Amino acid sequence: MKLLAKWLLSATALLALTYLYTGVELQGFGAALLAAAVIGLFNIFLRPILILLTLPVTLVTMGLFLFVINALLFWAAATLLDGFQVRDFTAALLGSLLYSIFSLVIDSALERLFPQQ
């Protein structure tokens, strides 16, 4: 139940992001659901590999390179999907940053709604 709620709220956050920032565009809630799923899968499977491969750069930049990784995954999801567009890398960087903030709020709210036992 918590996973379904997180997916729906993440799609809603993506849709809200398109209204707050013009660099990211979605073609509707269906595209937002698909984009949220793809971004989630990228974060589960690709992000740890990319973090491991870029560990020296991440250490030298004191963790700031993680923003670049997030932006690249956000942009990659947009290139794979037809109903999800990101204007350029700067838009991907800002869009992924805003989406991460929304995700933190969603995770915090879901932890209160579905406490671990």
Secondary structure, DSSP 4 states (H G I P E B T S, - for coil): -HHHHHHHHHHHHHHHHHHH-TTEEESSHHHHHHHHHHHHHHHHHHHHHHHHHTHHHHHHTTTTHHHHHHHHHHHHHHHH-SSEEE-SHHHHHHHHHHHHHHHHHHHHHHHHHS---
